């Protein structure tokens, strides 16, 4: 056990998007530096990504850390945790 560290804890958006927006306008702005229209929400299937951390109550240190991915196009990963199994069954 020890310190759990992850640089990006998660997201909830269409996988084929830019921060949940249709990717065309953000990519155009990035490549041309010209803004043409407002961002539009992406309409694809949402993917929820996050992290599960189990900590020691006495020390506060991490005992276990695992990714969580559900929905969308990425392969699903749900840690085997009794409370999560009940919630998503």
N, C-alpha and C positions, 0 to 999 in steps of 0.2 A: 504494500500500500504506500501511497505517497501523494504527491501533487498531481491532479488531473489537469491537463492543458490541451486546449484545442483553439486554433486561431480564429475559426469562424463557426459559431455554435449552430447556425442553421438558417433555413429560409423556408418560405411558403409561397410558391409561385409556379407558373408554367415553366417547365424545364427549358423550353425553347424560347426564352424571352430575355429581356434585359430588366432586371429588378421588377419582374411582374408585368412589364409593359411590352406591347408588340415591338419586336426588335428593329423594324425598319427605320423609324425616325431616330432613335438613339444612335444607331450605327451610322446613319447619314450625317448626323450632327458631329459625331466623333471624327469621321473621315473628311468632311468638307468644312467643318466649323461654321456651317450655315443652318439656322433653324427655319424649317418650313412650316411645320404644323405641330399641334399639341401631341403629347404622348397619348396613346390609346392603350387601355388594358388588354393584355394578352388573353386569348380565348381558349387556349389549350388546357388539357388536364393538369390540375395542380399537383405538385409534388411537395410533400412536407418533409423537411430534413431537420434533424436536431441531434441531440446527444443525451444519453442516459448516464448519470453519474451516481453511483452508490457510495455513500460515505460512512465512515466509522463514527458512531454517535459520541464516543468518548474522546477521540482525538481530532475529529473533523477532517481527517485525511481521506483521500479517495481509496476505496477498496476495489472499485470496478468502474470502467468507463467504456461505453459502447455506442456506436452510431444508431440512429433511428431514421429510416426512410420509408415513406408510405405514399402510394398513389403515383400517378404520372408514368413516366417512361423508365425510371431507374428501378433496378432490382430491389424489392422490398427487404428491409432488415428491421426486425423488431426483437429487442432483447427478451430473453425468457425471464420475465419478472412477474411474480404472482399478481401484483396489483395491475400491471399493464395487460396481462392475459385476460383478466376479468373485464377490464374497461373496454377492450377492443374485440371481445368475443361476441 
